[in-house]
Amino acid sequence: MSPPIPIASAVPITGSFLSCTVELFGSAQLLAKAKTVSLALPSEPTLARVLSALAEKLPMLVGRVIAPEKNRLASGFACNINGLAFVRDPSAKIASGDRILILSADAGG
């Protein structure tokens, strides 16, 4: 298992931030060459902000896993929060410590 990729920032972080971890599966993991990515986000983040931060951190996912607008997933991908609920709404709230799973919607075995 590869270690989480920490978010890097050239700008000093001020204000209230929370952390979450994005777990990548299938083709998303292959493209990113990483299984997990740690993100620091402004307080009260949404799924759209998570995807935007992920797109900034891993630009190779834009257009293939993350839609070009960088605020939603591309067709064929699904998002699950903490292994409990699949979420499609970009305005869905994300809490500190959440694990955001991104996987291909057509994965199977």
CYANA upper distance limits for C-alpha pairs under 8 A (distance plus 0.5 A):
  1 MET  CA     35 LYS  CA      7.65
  2 SER  CA     34 ALA  CA      6.89
  2 SER  CA     35 LYS  CA      6.73
  2 SER  CA     36 THR  CA      7.86
  3 PRO  CA     35 LYS  CA      8.36
  3 PRO  CA     36 THR  CA      7.47
  4 PRO  CA     34 ALA  CA      8.20
  4 PRO  CA     35 LYS  CA      7.89
  4 PRO  CA     36 THR  CA      5.34
  4 PRO  CA     37 VAL  CA      5.33
  4 PRO  CA     38 SER  CA      6.28
  5 ILE  CA     34 ALA  CA      8.18
  5 ILE  CA     36 THR  CA      7.18
  5 ILE  CA     37 VAL  CA      5.20
  5 ILE  CA     38 SER  CA      6.30
  6 PRO  CA     37 VAL  CA      6.96
  6 PRO  CA     38 SER  CA      5.60
  6 PRO  CA     39 LEU  CA      7.13
  7 ILE  CA     37 VAL  CA      8.32
  7 ILE  CA     38 SER  CA      6.80
  7 ILE  CA     39 LEU  CA      5.96
  7 ILE  CA     40 ALA  CA      7.18
  7 ILE  CA     57 LYS  CA      7.44
  9 SER  CA     13 ILE  CA      8.24
 15 GLY  CA     42 PRO  CA      8.24
 16 SER  CA     42 PRO  CA      6.67
 16 SER  CA     43 SER  CA      6.12
 17 PHE  CA     40 ALA  CA      6.66
 17 PHE  CA     41 LEU  CA      5.78
 17 PHE  CA     42 PRO  CA      4.99
 17 PHE  CA     43 SER  CA      5.60
 18 LEU  CA     40 ALA  CA      6.08
 18 LEU  CA     41 LEU  CA      5.89
 18 LEU  CA     42 PRO  CA      6.90
 18 LEU  CA     43 SER  CA      6.57
 18 LEU  CA     95 ALA  CA      8.17
 18 LEU  CA     96 SER  CA      5.60
 18 LEU  CA     97 GLY  CA      8.15
 19 SER  CA     38 SER  CA      7.49
 19 SER  CA     39 LEU  CA      6.06
 19 SER  CA     40 ALA  CA      5.03
 19 SER  CA     41 LEU  CA      6.65
 19 SER  CA     96 SER  CA      5.80
 19 SER  CA     97 GLY  CA      6.34
 19 SER  CA     98 ASP  CA      8.34
 20 CYS  CA     38 SER  CA      6.48
 20 CYS  CA     39 LEU  CA      6.03
 20 CYS  CA     40 ALA  CA      7.27
 20 CYS  CA     41 LEU  CA      8.34
 20 CYS  CA     95 ALA  CA      8.06
 20 CYS  CA     96 SER  CA      6.28
 20 CYS  CA     97 GLY  CA      5.32
 20 CYS  CA     98 ASP  CA      5.59
 20 CYS  CA     99 ARG  CA      6.49
 20 CYS  CA    100 ILE  CA      7.95
 21 THR  CA     36 THR  CA      7.13
 21 THR  CA     37 VAL  CA      6.15
 21 THR  CA     38 SER  CA      5.01
 21 THR  CA     39 LEU  CA      6.66
 21 THR  CA     97 GLY  CA      7.57
 21 THR  CA     98 ASP  CA      6.98
 21 THR  CA     99 ARG  CA      5.38
 21 THR  CA    100 ILE  CA      6.64
 22 VAL  CA     36 THR  CA      6.05
 22 VAL  CA     37 VAL  CA      5.63
 22 VAL  CA     38 SER  CA      6.86
 22 VAL  CA     39 LEU  CA      8.13
 22 VAL  CA     99 ARG  CA      6.23
 22 VAL  CA    100 ILE  CA      5.08
 22 VAL  CA    101 LEU  CA      6.32
 22 VAL  CA    102 ILE  CA      7.79
 23 GLU  CA     35 LYS  CA      6.23
 23 GLU  CA     36 THR  CA      4.99
 23 GLU  CA     37 VAL  CA      7.08
 23 GLU  CA     99 ARG  CA      7.40
 23 GLU  CA    100 ILE  CA      6.50
 23 GLU  CA    101 LEU  CA      5.23
 23 GLU  CA    102 ILE  CA      6.71
 24 LEU  CA     28 ALA  CA      6.17
 24 LEU  CA     29 GLN  CA      5.33
 24 LEU  CA     34 ALA  CA      7.77
 24 LEU  CA     35 LYS  CA      5.61
 24 LEU  CA     36 THR  CA      6.58
 24 LEU  CA    101 LEU  CA      6.60
 24 LEU  CA    102 ILE  CA      5.63
 24 LEU  CA    103 LEU  CA      6.85
 25 PHE  CA     29 GLN  CA      5.46
 25 PHE  CA     30 LEU  CA      8.39
 25 PHE  CA     35 LYS  CA      7.41
 25 PHE  CA    101 LEU  CA      8.06
 25 PHE  CA    102 ILE  CA      6.67
 25 PHE  CA    103 LEU  CA      5.42
 25 PHE  CA    104 SER  CA      7.75
 26 GLY  CA     30 LEU  CA      6.94
 26 GLY  CA    103 LEU  CA      6.73
 26 GLY  CA    104 SER  CA      6.89
 26 GLY  CA    107 ALA  CA      8.09
 27 SER  CA     31 LEU  CA      6.52
 27 SER  CA    103 LEU  CA      8.39
 27 SER  CA    104 SER  CA      7.63
 28 ALA  CA     32 ALA  CA      6.64
 28 ALA  CA     61 LEU  CA      7.46
 28 ALA  CA     65 VAL  CA      6.79
 28 ALA  CA    102 ILE  CA      7.92
 28 ALA  CA    103 LEU  CA      7.45
 28 ALA  CA    104 SER  CA      8.18
 29 GLN  CA     33 LYS  CA      6.15
 29 GLN  CA     34 ALA  CA      6.03
 29 GLN  CA     35 LYS  CA      6.04
 30 LEU  CA     34 ALA  CA      7.75
 31 LEU  CA     60 MET  CA      7.24
 31 LEU  CA     61 LEU  CA      7.29
 32 ALA  CA     58 LEU  CA      7.04
 32 ALA  CA     60 MET  CA      7.21
 32 ALA  CA     61 LEU  CA      7.37
 37 VAL  CA     54 LEU  CA      8.49
 39 LEU  CA     50 VAL  CA      8.27
 39 LEU  CA     53 ALA  CA      7.79
 39 LEU  CA     54 LEU  CA      8.11
 41 LEU  CA     45 PRO  CA      6.93
 41 LEU  CA     49 ARG  CA      8.18
 41 LEU  CA     50 VAL  CA      7.92
 41 LEU  CA     53 ALA  CA      8.36
 44 GLU  CA     93 LYS  CA      7.34
 44 GLU  CA     94 ILE  CA      7.49
 44 GLU  CA     95 ALA  CA      7.82
 45 PRO  CA     49 ARG  CA      6.49
 45 PRO  CA     50 VAL  CA      7.66
 45 PRO  CA     93 LYS  CA      6.54
 45 PRO  CA     94 ILE  CA      6.07
 45 PRO  CA     95 ALA  CA      7.96
 46 THR  CA     50 VAL  CA      6.94
 46 THR  CA     90 PRO  CA      7.06
 46 THR  CA     91 SER  CA      5.73
 46 THR  CA     92 ALA  CA      5.81
 46 THR  CA     93 LYS  CA      5.01
 46 THR  CA     94 ILE  CA      5.89
 47 LEU  CA     51 LEU  CA      6.72
 47 LEU  CA     71 ASN  CA      8.16
 47 LEU  CA     72 ARG  CA      8.28
 47 LEU  CA     89 ASP  CA      7.93
 47 LEU  CA     90 PRO  CA      5.46
 47 LEU  CA     91 SER  CA      6.49
 47 LEU  CA     92 ALA  CA      6.00
 47 LEU  CA     93 LYS  CA      6.91
 47 LEU  CA     94 ILE  CA      6.91
 48 ALA  CA     52 SER  CA      6.63
 48 ALA  CA     70 LYS  CA      7.97
 48 ALA  CA     71 ASN  CA      4.80
 48 ALA  CA     72 ARG  CA      6.47
 48 ALA  CA     90 PRO  CA      5.13
 48 ALA  CA     91 SER  CA      6.86
 48 ALA  CA     92 ALA  CA      8.45
 49 ARG  CA     53 ALA  CA      6.58
 49 ARG  CA     71 ASN  CA      7.29
 50 VAL  CA     54 LEU  CA      6.55
 51 LEU  CA     55 ALA  CA      6.49
 51 LEU  CA     66 ILE  CA      7.52
 51 LEU  CA     70 LYS  CA      6.62
 51 LEU  CA     71 ASN  CA      6.15
 51 LEU  CA     72 ARG  CA      6.98
 51 LEU  CA     73 LEU  CA      8.08
 52 SER  CA     56 GLU  CA      6.81
 52 SER  CA     70 LYS  CA      5.51
 52 SER  CA     71 ASN  CA      6.16
 53 ALA  CA     57 LYS  CA      6.71
 54 LEU  CA     58 LEU  CA      6.32
 54 LEU  CA     59 PRO  CA      8.28
 55 ALA  CA     59 PRO  CA      5.46
 55 ALA  CA     60 MET  CA      8.26
 55 ALA  CA     61 LEU  CA      6.92
 55 ALA  CA     62 VAL  CA      6.50
 55 ALA  CA     66 ILE  CA      7.49
 55 ALA  CA     70 LYS  CA      6.82
 58 LEU  CA     62 VAL  CA      8.40
 60 MET  CA     64 ARG  CA      8.38
 61 LEU  CA     65 VAL  CA      5.57
 61 LEU  CA     66 ILE  CA      6.25
 62 VAL  CA     66 ILE  CA      5.22
 62 VAL  CA     67 ALA  CA      6.48
 62 VAL  CA     68 PRO  CA      6.21
 62 VAL  CA     70 LYS  CA      7.38
 63 GLY  CA     67 ALA  CA      5.57
 63 GLY  CA     68 PRO  CA      5.46
 63 GLY  CA     74 ALA  CA      7.40
 64 ARG  CA     74 ALA  CA      6.85
 65 VAL  CA     73 LEU  CA      6.44
 65 VAL  CA     74 ALA  CA      5.62
 65 VAL  CA     75 SER  CA      8.35
 65 VAL  CA     77 PHE  CA      7.11
 66 ILE  CA     70 LYS  CA      6.36
 66 ILE  CA     71 ASN  CA      8.04
 66 ILE  CA     72 ARG  CA      6.59
 66 ILE  CA     73 LEU  CA      4.83
 66 ILE  CA     74 ALA  CA      5.41
 67 ALA  CA     71 ASN  CA      7.44
 67 ALA  CA     72 ARG  CA      6.20
 67 ALA  CA     73 LEU  CA      5.75
 67 ALA  CA     74 ALA  CA      4.92
 67 ALA  CA     75 SER  CA      8.36
 71 ASN  CA     90 PRO  CA      7.13
 72 ARG  CA     88 ARG  CA      8.36
 72 ARG  CA     90 PRO  CA      6.61
 73 LEU  CA     77 PHE  CA      6.64
 73 LEU  CA     78 ALA  CA      7.65
 73 LEU  CA     79 CYS  CA      8.40
 76 GLY  CA    104 SER  CA      6.39
 76 GLY  CA    105 ALA  CA      5.64
 76 GLY  CA    106 ASP  CA      7.23
 77 PHE  CA    102 ILE  CA      7.42
 77 PHE  CA    103 LEU  CA      6.17
 77 PHE  CA    104 SER  CA      4.88
 77 PHE  CA    105 ALA  CA      5.27
 77 PHE  CA    106 ASP  CA      8.32
 78 ALA  CA     86 PHE  CA      7.59
 78 ALA  CA     87 VAL  CA      8.02
 78 ALA  CA     88 ARG  CA      7.88
 78 ALA  CA    102 ILE  CA      6.32
 78 ALA  CA    103 LEU  CA      5.96
 78 ALA  CA    104 SER  CA      6.55
 78 ALA  CA    105 ALA  CA      5.81
 79 CYS  CA     86 PHE  CA      6.12
 79 CYS  CA     87 VAL  CA      6.08
 79 CYS  CA     88 ARG  CA      7.29
 79 CYS  CA    100 ILE  CA      7.28
 79 CYS  CA    101 LEU  CA      6.06
 79 CYS  CA    102 ILE  CA      5.27
 79 CYS  CA    103 LEU  CA      7.10
 80 ASN  CA     84 LEU  CA      7.33
 80 ASN  CA     85 ALA  CA      5.91
 80 ASN  CA     86 PHE  CA      4.69
 80 ASN  CA     87 VAL  CA      6.31
 80 ASN  CA    100 ILE  CA      6.38
 80 ASN  CA    101 LEU  CA      5.50
 80 ASN  CA    102 ILE  CA      7.15
 81 ILE  CA     85 ALA  CA      6.12
 81 ILE  CA     86 PHE  CA      7.00
 81 ILE  CA     87 VAL  CA      7.65
 81 ILE  CA     98 ASP  CA      7.26
 81 ILE  CA     99 ARG  CA      6.36
 81 ILE  CA    100 ILE  CA      5.29
 81 ILE  CA    101 LEU  CA      6.72
 82 ASN  CA     98 ASP  CA      6.52
 82 ASN  CA     99 ARG  CA      5.40
 82 ASN  CA    100 ILE  CA      6.74
 82 ASN  CA    101 LEU  CA      7.82
 83 GLY  CA     99 ARG  CA      8.33
 83 GLY  CA    101 LEU  CA      7.85
 87 VAL  CA     92 ALA  CA      7.81
 88 ARG  CA     92 ALA  CA      8.42
 94 ILE  CA     98 ASP  CA      7.14
103 LEU  CA    107 ALA  CA      8.05
